[in-house]
Amino acid sequence: MSKISNNNKQNKMHWHNITPLKLVYYSFVLLVILSSSACKIYRFTDAAVDPNLKTFSIAQTTNIATLQNPNAAPNFTDQLKDKFISNTRLTLVNGNGDLDFSATILEYNIEPVAITNTETTAQNRLNISVKVECINKLDAKKNYTQTFRDGENFDANAMFSSVESGLVNTIYDRLIQQIFNKTFGNW
């Protein structure tokens, strides 16, 4: 018993014997470790958005594609807004934002991509192209007009109406990421 109580006394005495200089040193080391680990946490969206930009606006998307889906344009606009709201600190305004976007769906079509040896289609592909104009009111060099295109394959035996929503969401996610990267990534 006396050995245990002696060890406890030694441990307690050890902590009491730390000099103020050692305490400052250990505190400094801890602070450096914490601050350097915090510096390694980067968020792409925070670092890439010009701090002078405060607002963005997105006009309702226009759909001039031959194959018309009445929900294609409003859904694209909403998903683009959601991406910018959730991944930047910018505020959405009704018009005349520091970044002002307009988009036009140029292509919304289905084409065969895999033909079997019996000359039947095994897979089709939904392709969507969107022309985006971005006006940066604070830096005209960062204005752009570009067409973004993506597509997704699906089984030719599936009813398009039953898979359309999932395909469109997948394609929109990738198109919107491309637009986001073009706008904030300085590629």
KEKE-3310 file (N, C-alpha, C; in steps of 0.2 Angstrom, whole numbers, plus 5000, padded with zeros to 4 digits):
npx = (5004:5010:5019:5010:5004:5015:5019:5008:5009:5021:5018:5009:5017:5025:5018:5015:5028:5031:5038:5035:5040:5041:5027:5023:5030:5024:5011:5013:5018:5006:4997:5003:5002:4988:4984:4991:4986:4973:4975:4976:4964:4955:4942:4936:4926:4926:4939:4939:4930:4929:4932:4926:4914:4897:4884:4873:4863:4851:4843:4827:4829:4829:4821:4825:4826:4823:4816:4805:4803:4793:4797:4810:4818:4814:4818:4831:4836:4832:4840:4853:4853:4852:4864:4874:4869:4871:4885:4893:4896:4888:4874:4858:4850:4836:4839:4852:4864:4881:4887:4879:4868:4863:4854:4852:4843:4849:4849:4841:4840:4837:4847:4852:4865:4871:4871:4864:4870:4859:4854:4846:4843:4852:4855:4851:4854:4852:4855:4860:4862:4868:4868:4877:4878:4888:4890:4901:4900:4910:4922:4926:4934:4932:4920:4910:4904:4897:4895:4889:4889:4882:4878:4868:4868:4855:4844:4838:4826:4819:4805:4806:4800:4799:4812:4817:4817:4827:4838:4839:4842:4854:4862:4860:4867:4880:4882:4880:4890:4901:4898:4899:4913:4919:4915:4920:4932:4943:4948)
npy = (4994:5006:5008:5011:5023:5031:5032:5038:5050:5055:5056:5066:5076:5078:5085:5096:5101:5107:5120:5137:5141:5129:5127:5137:5134:5121:5125:5133:5124:5115:5125:5128:5115:5113:5125:5123:5111:5115:5124:5115:5111:5113:5121:5119:5128:5139:5145:5148:5157:5174:5186:5198:5197:5197:5194:5184:5181:5172:5169:5163:5148:5145:5134:5127:5115:5102:5090:5091:5094:5098:5101:5103:5115:5124:5115:5114:5127:5129:5119:5123:5136:5130:5124:5135:5142:5132:5130:5141:5157:5167:5177:5175:5185:5193:5199:5206:5202:5201:5191:5186:5175:5167:5154:5142:5128:5118:5106:5091:5076:5059:5045:5031:5020:5008:4995:4979:4962:4958:4969:4977:4990:4990:4999:5016:5034:5048:5064:5080:5097:5113:5130:5142:5158:5169:5183:5193:5205:5212:5209:5209:5201:5188:5184:5173:5163:5148:5131:5117:5100:5084:5067:5052:5034:5022:5007:5001:4994:4999:5009:5026:5036:5031:5031:5043:5055:5051:5050:5063:5070:5065:5069:5083:5086:5083:5093:5105:5105:5106:5119:5126:5124:5130:5143:5146:5140:5144:5138)
npz = (5000:5004:4993:4982:4987:4988:4974:4969:4975:4970:4957:4958:4963:4952:4943:4949:4949:4937:4929:4927:4914:4907:4906:4898:4887:4884:4881:4871:4861:4860:4855:4842:4836:4836:4828:4816:4812:4809:4799:4788:4784:4771:4761:4745:4740:4748:4746:4733:4729:4725:4737:4735:4729:4732:4729:4719:4704:4695:4680:4674:4667:4649:4638:4623:4616:4605:4609:4621:4638:4650:4663:4663:4662:4673:4684:4681:4684:4697:4703:4700:4707:4720:4721:4721:4732:4743:4742:4742:4749:4744:4741:4735:4724:4716:4703:4693:4701:4708:4701:4687:4680:4665:4657:4644:4638:4626:4620:4622:4621:4615:4610:4601:4608:4610:4599:4596:4590:4583:4577:4586:4598:4612:4622:4626:4626:4635:4631:4637:4633:4639:4637:4645:4651:4660:4669:4676:4686:4693:4688:4673:4665:4669:4664:4654:4641:4638:4632:4640:4641:4644:4647:4650:4650:4647:4649:4634:4634:4644:4650:4645:4652:4665:4669:4667:4676:4686:4677:4672:4684:4688:4676:4677:4689:4686:4676:4682:4692:4683:4678:4690:4693:4682:4685:4698:4699:4691:4680)
capx = (5000:5014:5021:5005:5003:5021:5019:5003:5012:5027:5015:5006:5022:5028:5014:5016:5035:5032:5040:5031:5043:5039:5020:5022:5032:5019:5005:5015:5018:4999:4994:5006:4999:4981:4983:4994:4981:4967:4977:4976:4957:4953:4936:4937:4922:4928:4945:4939:4925:4931:4929:4922:4908:4892:4877:4872:4856:4850:4837:4824:4832:4825:4822:4824:4828:4818:4812:4803:4801:4791:4800:4818:4820:4813:4822:4838:4837:4832:4846:4859:4853:4853:4872:4877:4868:4874:4892:4896:4893:4885:4867:4854:4845:4831:4842:4858:4869:4888:4887:4872:4868:4857:4855:4847:4844:4849:4849:4838:4838:4839:4850:4855:4872:4873:4867:4866:4871:4852:4852:4842:4846:4853:4856:4850:4858:4849:4860:4858:4867:4865:4872:4877:4881:4890:4892:4904:4900:4916:4928:4924:4939:4929:4914:4910:4898:4900:4890:4891:4885:4883:4873:4868:4865:4850:4842:4833:4819:4815:4801:4809:4796:4800:4819:4819:4819:4834:4843:4840:4845:4861:4865:4860:4872:4887:4882:4880:4897:4905:4897:4902:4920:4920:4914:4924:4938:4948:4951)
capy = (5000:5012:5009:5014:5030:5035:5033:5044:5057:5057:5059:5073:5081:5079:5090:5103:5104:5110:5127:5142:5141:5123:5127:5141:5130:5116:5128:5135:5118:5113:5130:5127:5109:5115:5130:5120:5106:5119:5126:5110:5110:5118:5120:5122:5133:5145:5147:5149:5162:5180:5189:5204:5195:5196:5191:5181:5180:5167:5170:5157:5144:5144:5127:5127:5109:5099:5086:5096:5091:5105:5103:5103:5122:5126:5111:5116:5134:5127:5115:5128:5140:5127:5122:5141:5143:5128:5129:5147:5162:5172:5178:5175:5191:5192:5201:5211:5200:5202:5186:5186:5169:5165:5147:5139:5121:5118:5099:5086:5071:5052:5042:5024:5020:5001:4990:4972:4959:4958:4976:4981:4994:4988:5005:5023:5039:5054:5070:5087:5103:5119:5136:5147:5165:5171:5190:5195:5213:5215:5207:5207:5195:5182:5183:5168:5160:5141:5126:5112:5094:5078:5062:5046:5028:5018:5001:5003:4991:5003:5015:5032:5040:5029:5032:5050:5059:5049:5052:5070:5073:5063:5073:5090:5086:5084:5099:5110:5104:5109:5126:5128:5123:5135:5150:5148:5136:5148:5133)
capz = (5000:5004:4987:4978:4989:4986:4967:4968:4978:4965:4951:4959:4964:4946:4939:4953:4949:4931:4930:4922:4908:4904:4905:4892:4881:4882:4879:4864:4857:4859:4851:4836:4834:4834:4823:4810:4809:4807:4792:4783:4782:4765:4757:4739:4738:4752:4744:4726:4728:4726:4743:4734:4726:4738:4727:4712:4701:4690:4676:4673:4661:4643:4634:4615:4614:4601:4613:4627:4645:4653:4670:4662:4663:4680:4688:4681:4687:4704:4705:4700:4713:4726:4722:4723:4739:4748:4741:4742:4754:4740:4742:4729:4723:4710:4697:4694:4706:4706:4696:4684:4675:4661:4654:4639:4636:4618:4618:4626:4616:4616:4604:4603:4609:4609:4595:4597:4584:4579:4575:4590:4602:4619:4627:4624:4630:4636:4631:4638:4633:4642:4636:4650:4650:4666:4668:4683:4686:4697:4684:4666:4662:4671:4660:4650:4638:4636:4632:4644:4638:4647:4645:4654:4646:4650:4646:4629:4635:4650:4648:4646:4657:4671:4671:4665:4682:4688:4672:4672:4690:4687:4671:4680:4695:4683:4672:4687:4694:4678:4678:4696:4692:4677:4688:4704:4699:4687:4676)
cpx = (5004:5017:5016:5004:5009:5021:5014:5006:5018:5023:5012:5011:5025:5024:5014:5023:5036:5033:5036:5033:5041:5031:5019:5024:5027:5013:5007:5015:5011:4996:4996:5003:4992:4980:4986:4989:4975:4969:4976:4969:4955:4946:4937:4932:4923:4934:4944:4934:4929:4928:4925:4915:4903:4886:4878:4865:4856:4843:4834:4827:4827:4826:4820:4825:4822:4813:4811:4801:4799:4794:4808:4820:4820:4817:4829:4840:4837:4838:4853:4859:4855:4861:4875:4876:4871:4882:4896:4893:4889:4877:4863:4849:4841:4834:4848:4863:4876:4889:4880:4873:4862:4859:4850:4848:4843:4848:4846:4835:4840:4841:4852:4862:4875:4869:4869:4867:4864:4850:4847:4846:4846:4852:4854:4854:4854:4855:4857:4863:4864:4870:4871:4881:4882:4893:4895:4905:4906:4922:4926:4928:4936:4922:4915:4903:4900:4894:4893:4886:4887:4877:4873:4865:4859:4847:4837:4826:4815:4811:4805:4806:4797:4807:4821:4821:4826:4839:4845:4844:4853:4865:4866:4866:4879:4887:4883:4887:4902:4904:4900:4910:4922:4920:4919:4931:4944:4952:4954)
cpy = (5006:5013:5013:5022:5034:5036:5039:5050:5059:5059:5066:5078:5083:5085:5097:5106:5107:5118:5131:5142:5135:5124:5132:5137:5125:5119:5130:5129:5116:5118:5129:5121:5110:5119:5127:5115:5110:5122:5121:5108:5115:5116:5123:5128:5140:5149:5150:5155:5169:5184:5195:5203:5194:5193:5188:5181:5175:5168:5163:5154:5144:5137:5128:5121:5106:5095:5090:5092:5098:5106:5104:5110:5124:5122:5112:5122:5132:5124:5119:5133:5137:5125:5129:5143:5139:5127:5135:5151:5167:5171:5178:5181:5190:5195:5206:5209:5202:5197:5185:5180:5169:5158:5145:5132:5120:5111:5095:5081:5064:5049:5035:5024:5013:4997:4983:4969:4958:4964:4979:4985:4991:4994:5011:5028:5045:5060:5076:5092:5109:5124:5140:5153:5167:5178:5192:5202:5216:5214:5204:5202:5189:5180:5177:5166:5153:5136:5120:5106:5088:5073:5056:5040:5025:5012:5003:4999:4995:5008:5022:5036:5038:5030:5040:5055:5058:5051:5059:5073:5071:5068:5081:5091:5087:5091:5105:5110:5107:5117:5129:5129:5129:5142:5151:5144:5139:5143:5136)
cpz = (5000:4997:4982:4980:4987:4979:4966:4970:4973:4959:4952:4960:4957:4942:4943:4952:4942:4932:4925:4915:4904:4902:4899:4886:4879:4879:4872:4859:4855:4854:4843:4832:4831:4828:4816:4807:4806:4800:4787:4781:4777:4762:4751:4738:4742:4748:4737:4725:4730:4732:4741:4731:4732:4735:4720:4710:4695:4686:4675:4666:4655:4640:4627:4612:4610:4605:4620:4633:4649:4660:4669:4664:4670:4685:4687:4684:4695:4707:4705:4705:4719:4727:4724:4730:4744:4748:4741:4748:4751:4742:4736:4729:4716:4703:4698:4700:4703:4701:4693:4679:4671:4658:4649:4637:4629:4616:4623:4622:4618:4610:4606:4603:4609:4605:4596:4590:4580:4577:4579:4595:4609:4624:4623:4628:4629:4636:4633:4637:4635:4640:4642:4649:4658:4665:4676:4683:4690:4693:4678:4663:4664:4668:4656:4647:4635:4636:4635:4642:4642:4645:4650:4650:4651:4646:4640:4630:4641:4647:4650:4652:4664:4674:4670:4671:4685:4684:4672:4678:4690:4682:4674:4685:4691:4679:4677:4690:4689:4678:4684:4696:4687:4681:4693:4704:4695:4683:4670)
residu = (MET:SER:LYS:ILE:SER:ASN:ASN:ASN:LYS:GLN:ASN:LYS:MET:HIS:TRP:HIS:ASN:ILE:THR:PRO:LEU:LYS:LEU:VAL:TYR:TYR:SER:PHE:VAL:LEU:LEU:VAL:ILE:LEU:SER:SER:SER:ALA:CYS:LYS:ILE:TYR:ARG:PHE:THR:ASP:ALA:ALA:VAL:ASP:PRO:ASN:LEU:LYS:THR:PHE:SER:ILE:ALA:GLN:THR:THR:ASN:ILE:ALA:THR:LEU:GLN:ASN:PRO:ASN:ALA:ALA:PRO:ASN:PHE:THR:ASP:GLN:LEU:LYS:ASP:LYS:PHE:ILE:SER:ASN:THR:ARG:LEU:THR:LEU:VAL:ASN:GLY:ASN:GLY:ASP:LEU:ASP:PHE:SER:ALA:THR:ILE:LEU:GLU:TYR:ASN:ILE:GLU:PRO:VAL:ALA:ILE:THR:ASN:THR:GLU:THR:THR:ALA:GLN:ASN:ARG:LEU:ASN:ILE:SER:VAL:LYS:VAL:GLU:CYS:ILE:ASN:LYS:LEU:ASP:ALA:LYS:LYS:ASN:TYR:THR:GLN:THR:PHE:ARG:ASP:GLY:GLU:ASN:PHE:ASP:ALA:ASN:ALA:MET:PHE:SER:SER:VAL:GLU:SER:GLY:LEU:VAL:ASN:THR:ILE:TYR:ASP:ARG:LEU:ILE:GLN:GLN:ILE:PHE:ASN:LYS:THR:PHE:GLY:ASN:TRP)
# end
